Amino acid sequence: MTVSDPKTKPLVTVPTDGTGKNGRGRHTPQRERRARVPGPIRRVQEAVRRLPERRRVALLLDGLLAASVAVVLLLYRIPPFPSDQLNYFDAARDFPAAPTYAGMHQFLRIGLTLPLRLAQEVFGYSQVAYLIVPMLAGFALVMCVYALGTMLFHRAVGVAAATLTLANTLVFPDLTVPLPDLMATALLTAALVLALALRQRRRFVSATTRRQVLALLAIGALLGWSYLTREYIVFCWPLVGLLLLRRVPLRRMLWILAPLAVVGLGESVLNALIWHDPLARLHASAEHGSGGAPPVTDYLNRSPRWYVTRILVVLGTTPEGIWLKLALAGTVLGAFFSRRLAFLLVWAALFYVPIVTLGGLLNPEAPSLRILKERYWLPLVPALTLAAIGGVWLLVRHRARELAFLRRRATVLAGVAAVLAAAVPSGVAQYARSTDLADPINATYAANGGTQLEEFRSWLSTHADGVHTIWADRRTIRPLALFVQGPAGGDFWQGRLRTWSKTSGAPATGDHVVVYSAYSHVCGQCRLQAEAILGRPVTPPSSWRRVFNSRDRVVEVYQVH
């Protein structure tokens, strides 16, 4: 049959046999596009379309928050520093050989070193392998705080508490460095998310007995992993029992112990086979801080008051310190008015009391921890941010409900107040992070221009054929080793790295020498090493020719003539 206008020639011919185009059935453009979408993605799209509009908005918010966190982590990555973070990364590379560059207590934290080793197996000894594990841990921490805030209070509280957890100055520097404290905190927080979901009988963990058992096994696995990452996190484990008490039968709760038993037994067997001591990690941790003279003594033989108030000093050293102190005060005061806030105070207390006791209150002559280090306090941060933001939300909602003209908008007003309560300290911290580049940490963020080693890698990749031997001091050579191959592995340079010192051989004609942070505070230890070799200020021989120079002279490469 031909379809046409009476005054024109036929325009469209439609087959009358019902087969459509090419005889394969009628296909509208929309159906053709849908047919090109892979099956799993199409099923997800259809499932999302069937959800209520409110749930779709919540999923969109979840996705936006997750994407924002991922972008922040990528933009504010930090280059490797020749200290504890590289000790853990190198311990992963050398496992199970004994380390010569770090304390045994670090090497035995296999909850961190084994994931790092897995990353190295996939990406080689590279920047991606260095970043991916801490980035995933940081991402998990922020999203788990978001989940806890949403389940305990409201989605606005979850977003605000997650934002403050991400942006505060205690957590932010550790988001992209492989250290155990943040990772252990993330694992604990993930376990608490599952425990709270069980308590609230969320369908994804409580719809059937089988799901409950799987959730309990997952909680046990997360707790065991957190212990393998950082020993002191076990002080917070009673929080799980507190959440599950009277909500999950005691006999069923014993499923949590199964993964813990496997973790304990597995670690003991591994330590017995390698170190001939089933309790090697506990012994190494107990001896840490009590063997020999420590490199610093600023935390020894202090008064009890000094140890008790260290948390206030640590919070006060941050740009947003006054806000964090208010959060601490709100955590304590809010517990008298809300059971949810009381739970968060218990979280804070379960960590605070042991950390201060081990940090010198019990034995000031030989503390087990140097509690002046900010990262030692990270397990406390989620409790503070959730309690502070949740407390503001509860207070504003309660007051608004008391006023007739605000009663219908009480939840909205409380949500706005919660977001503002997080936005102010987060903004203060971010402003300092972006403007105070005299701070060595701020200067190393990629967003602030701390990509000099990446620039060096790009230069080396284009000059690889002419560079055969690179010399660097014993501090610089450690981070440098990650940048003589591709970002995700791959050997584009076939030369040799050599350590240079006053007692080693000198670079020969044609060799190259890398000088790192000689004129900046990005790596103070690297600068001191360079000064020991080339004088103070660092002055390369006049016969050397500079062939590469990053911004601010942070990385320089000289060719020996």
N, C-alpha and C positions, 0 to 999 in steps of 0.2 A: 504494500500500500504506500502511496506517495502522499506526503503532507506538503502543501504549497499554498501560496496565495493565488487567487484566481488570475491576477493581473501580472504575475511573474512566473519565471520558470521554477520548476521544483527545486526546493532547497534542501530538504532532509528526507532521506529514505529510511523508513523503519521497517525491519523485517517483521512479517506477520506470524512467524512460526513460534514466537516467544523465546527464541534463543538468545536474542540480544547481540552485542558486538562479538564478531567472530564465532557466533553460534555457541558461546560458552555461558550464557545466562546474562541477565541484565545487571550492569554494574554502574551505580552512580559514582561520581567522583569521591564522595564521602566514604562509600564502601571500599573503593579501591585504595584509598589512603589507609583505611583501617586494616585492610588485608596486608598491607606492607609492614605494619607494626608487628614485631615479634610477639609470639603467643604469650609468654610470661608477662611482658610489659602491658599487653592489652588486657590481660586478666586483672592486673593491678589497677589499671585505669577504670575498668568496669566496677571493681570493688570500691574504689574511691567515690565514684559517681553514685553508688548506692548508699553511701554514708549520709547521715543528716548534715545539714549545712553547718551547724555549730561544730560538729566533729571535723569537717573539712577545713574550717578556719583554724582549729587547733593544730591539725596536721601541718597546715601552711606555716603557722607560727613555729612549730617544732623544726621544720625544715629551714626556715630563715635563721633561727638561732644557731642551728648546727652549721649552716654555711658560713655565718658570720664568725663563729669560733674558729673554723678551719682557716678562713682568710687571715684572721689575726695571728694565728699560730705561724702561718707561712710568712707573713710580712715581718713578724718580729722574731724570726729565728736568730739564734746567737751562734757565732762561730765557736769551735772547740777551744777550750782553755786548758793549759797544761796543769791540771789539778785533779781533784777527785773524779770529775766527770770523765776525763780521759783514762783515769785509773780503772774505772768500771768498764769502759769500752775496750781497753786493752786486756783486762782480765777475761772478758768474753772471747777475745781473739785467742788468748793463750790457754784457755781452759782445756784440760785439767792441770796444766803445768803451774807450778808455784810462782807467784808474782815476785818480782824484785823491785818494784816501783811503788808498792802500796801495802797497807796493812792487811793482814790475813782476814780480818773481820770484813773488809770490803770485798775481797775476792770470793768469800763464801756466801755472799748474798745472791744466790743463784736465781731468786725470783726476778732479779733484774738482769743478771749477766747472761742467763740462758736465752731470754728473748732477744737480747742484743746479739748473741751468737747466731741465732736464727736469722736476724736481719742481715748479718754479715755473710751468712751462707747464700742469701738471695742476692744482695747488692754489693758484696765485697766489702773491703775496708774503705768505705766511702762516706760522703756527707749524708746521703740518704739513709744509710744504715745507722749513722749516728743520731739522726733526727727522728726517725719514724717511731721508735718506741716511746720516747718521752712525749712526742706530739700526740700519739694515741692515748697515752695516760692523761695528759692535760685535757684533751677533748673529752675523755670519759669522766673526769672529775667535774668539769663544768656542766655537762649534760646530766650527770647524776644529781648534782645540787639542784639543777632545774627540776628534775623529777621529784626530789624530796620536797622542795618548796611548793610544787603544785599539789602533791598528795597531802601534805600537812596543812596547807593554808589555801592557796589560790594560785591560778596560773600566773597572775601578775607578780606574785611573790616569787614564784619559781624563776621567771625571767629576770627580775631585779636581783635576786640572790645569786643567780648564775653570773650575771654581769659583774657584780661586785667581787665574786670569787675569781673571775677571770682577770679583772683589771687591777686588783689591789697589789701593792708593791711587794708584799711578802711572797705571793704565789707567782707573779708574772715572770720574774727572771728565771724560774725553774721550769717553765712550760716546755722548753725545747732543749733541755740538757739532761743527759741520762744520769739522774741521781735518784736514790731509793725513796726519799721522803714523800715526794709528790705521788709517785706511783703507788706506794703503800696506802696513801690517803685515798687515791682514786679507787683502789680495790675495796677498801673498807666501805667507802660510800656506795659503791655498787652493791655490796652485800646488804647494806641497810635499805637500799631501794627495794630489793627483793623481799626482805623481811617486812618492810612496811606494806608492801603490796599483799603479802600473805595476811597481815594483820587486818587490812581493810577488805580482804576477800575479793581482790580484783580477779576478774575471770581468767586472765591469761596465766595466772599461777594457781588459782583455786577452783577452777571449774570442775576438776576431777581429782580424785586421790592421787592418780598418777602424776598430774601436774604439780600437785603439792610436793610430792616426793622429789621430783626433778628440781623444783625450786630450792628445796632444802639441800639437795646435793650440790647445786650451784652455789648456794651460800657457803657451804663448807669448803668448796674448792676455792672460792674467792678469798675466804679468810686464811686458808692455808697458803695461798699464793702471797697474800699480804705479809704473812709471817716470814716467808722465804725472802721477801724483799726488804723488810725492815722490822727488827725484832720488837721494838717498843710499841708497835701497833696492836699487839695482843692486849694491851691494857684497855682498849676500846671494844673488845669483843663482847663483853657483857651486854652491850647495847642491843645486840641481836636477840639474846634471850629475853631482854626486857620487852621488846616489841612482840615477840611470839608468845609470851606468857599468857595463858588462858585463851589463846586464839588458835593454837595448834596443839593437839594432844602431845603430852610429854613423850610418850613412846615413839610417836612419829618424828618428833624433833631430834631423836637420836640419829636420824639419817645424816644430820650435819656432821656427826663425828666420823662417818665413814671416810670422806675425803681428807679430813684432818689426820686420821690414822695413817692413810696412805702417804700423805705428805711427810709426816713425822718419821714413819718407817723408811720411806724412800731416801730422805735426807740422811738418816743415820747410816743406812747401808752405803750410800755414796761416800760419806765422810770416812766410814771405816775402810772402804776399799782404797781411797786415794790418800787419806791422811792418817789412817790407822787409829782414828779417834771418832767414835760415833757422835760425840757431842762437840766436835771441833768448832762449830760456829758459836755455840754458847760460850765455850771456853775462850775463844778469841775475842768475843764481845765483852766478856767479863774482865779480861785483861786489858782491854783498850782503855787508855787513860790512866792506868796504874803502873805501866812498865816504862821506866826510864824518865828522863826529863822531857816534858812536852815542849813543843816549839814556842808556845805562848803560855803565859802564866796569869792572864788577866781574870781567870775564873777560879783561882785557887785561894783557899783559906780566907774566904769572905764571911761576913756575918750572915746569920739566917735571913735577916731582912733583905739582904742583897739578892739572895737566890729567889726568895718569894716574889720580889718585885721585878724580876727580869722581864717578864712578859710585858709590863708597862713600858720598860725601856725599849724593847724590841719594837713594839707598836709605835712608840714615839719617834723612832728614827725614820719613819716613812713620811712622805709629804702629806698624806691623808691621816696622819697619826691621831689627831684629835678625834676624827670620826671613828676610827677603829677603837679608840678607848671608849667612846660613847657606846659603840656596839658591845664591848665587853661589859660595860655597866648595865646595858639593856638586857644582856643575857642573864645576868644575876637577878635583876629586879623583876624581869618578866616572869620568872619561874614562880613567883608568888601569886600570879593572876591567871596562869594558863598551864594546863597539863602538857600541852605541846611544847611550850617554851621550857617547862621543867625538864622534859626529856632532853632538850638541847643543852641545858645546863649540866645535866648528868653526863652528857657526851664530853663537854668541856672539862668537867671535874675529873672524869675517869682518865683523861690524858694529862691534865695539868698537875695533879698531885704526884703521880709517879715520875714525870719528867723533871719536876723540881727536886724531888727526893733524890733521884739518881744524879741530877745535875750538880749536886754539891751540898744540899741541905743535910743529907745523912752523913756524908764523908767529905767535908770540904777540902781535905788534903789530897784526895784522889777521886775527883768526880768522874763518872763514866761518860758524861756528855758535856760539851761546851755549849751551854744553853744561850750563849750570846749569838750563836748562829741562827739567822732568821729561818732557815729551812727546817730546823728541828721542830719548829712550832707549826708546821703546815697542817698536821691533823686537827689542829684547833680551829683553823680558819673556816671550814664549812659550818661548824656549829655557831661561830660568831656571826657570820653573814646571814644564815637562816634565822637565827634568833633575833637579830637586829631588824631585818626587813619584815619578818613575820610579826614581830612586836609592834612595829609601826602600823602594819596592816590591821591587826586586831584592834589597836587603840583607836585609829581613825574610824573604822567601821562601827565600833561600839559607840563612840561619841556621836557619829552621824545618825545612828538609829535612835538616839535620844531626842533628836530634833525632828519635828513632824515634817518640815519642808525639805529635809535632806534624807528622810528615811528610805525613799524609793531609790535613791542614788548612792546609798551608803557603800555598796560594794565597789561601784565605779570610783568613788572618791578615795576609798581605801587603796584601790589599785594604783591610782595616780600618785598617791602619797608614797606607796612602796617604791614605785619607779623613781620618783624624785629622791627618795632616801638613798637609793643606790647610785643615782646619776651624779650627785654632788661629789662624794668621795672618789668615785671612778673618774670623774672629770678632772679633779685635782691631781690624781695620780697620773693620768694620761698627759696632762699639761706639763707636769714636771718631767715625765718620760720623754717628751718631745722637745723640750727646750733646754733642759739642764744637761747638755752634752759634756760638761766637765766631769760628770759621773761616769766612770769607766764602763759600768754596765749599760747605761743609756747609749753610750757611744758605739757599743757593739751590736745593737739591734740593726737588722738589715734595713728596716724602714728608715733608720736614721743614718744610713750610709755605711753600716758596718759590714760591707761586702768585699773588703779589700782582698781577702784570701780567695774569694771567688773570682775576682779580677785577675789575680795571679794565675789561677788555673786556666782562665781563658787565654792569657798571654802564653803560658807554657804550651797549651794545646796547639797554638799556631807556630811555635818556635821549637817544637819537640826535637826535630832532627838536628838542631844546632846546640842542644843542651845535653851534655853527657853525664856530668857530675854536679850535684847541688850540695853545698855545705850550709849548715845552720847550727846555731848553738843548741845545747842539749834540751833547752826548754822549747825553743821554736820548732825544732824538728818533729816534735810530737803532733801538734795540730797540722803542721805542713804535710805530714804523711797522708792525710785525708784528701789533699788537694792536688796530688800529683797523678790522679786518675779521675775518670769521669764522675759527675755528681752521683750517679747510681751504679758506679763500678765501671769496669772496662779500662784496660791499660792503653792509654794513648801515648804514654811516655815510657821508654824502655831504659832510662838512665838509672843512676844510683844516688841515693841519699846518704850523706856522711855527716857525722857529728863533729863539730869543730869546737875545740877548747884550747887552752894554753898548753895542755900536755899532749894533744893529739897532733897529727901531721897537719901541715899547712896546705891550703888550696894551691893547686898547680896552675900554670898558665893555661888558659882556656876554660878552667872550671868556673862555676857560678856560685855566688854566695848570696843567701837570702838574709836580710836584716829585717826583723819584725818588731814593730812598736818601739823603735829606738828613740823616737821623739814624741811619744804619746804615753798615756796611762792605760791603754787598752789591755796590755799585758805587761804589768810591772816586772814580773819575773824574767820575761824575755828581754826587757830593756836592761836589767841588771846584768844578765849574761852577756849581752852585746857590749856593755860598758867594760866588763871585765876583760874582754878580748881586744876591743878596738878603742878603749879609752873613754874618758868622760869629759865632754860630750862625745858621743860616738862619731869617730872620724875615720872613714875608710882610707886606705892608702891612695895617694894621688894617682898611682898607676892603674887603679881599678876604673873601669868604665861602667857607669850606671846604664843598664839596658831596660829596666822597668821600674816604674814608680807609681804607686797607687795614690789616691787622694790623701792629702795630709801626711804623706810620706809614712804611712803605717806599714806598708810592705815595700821594700826596695830590693831589687836584684842587681848585683854587680857581676861583671865578668872580669876575671883576673887577667892582667896583661904583664 
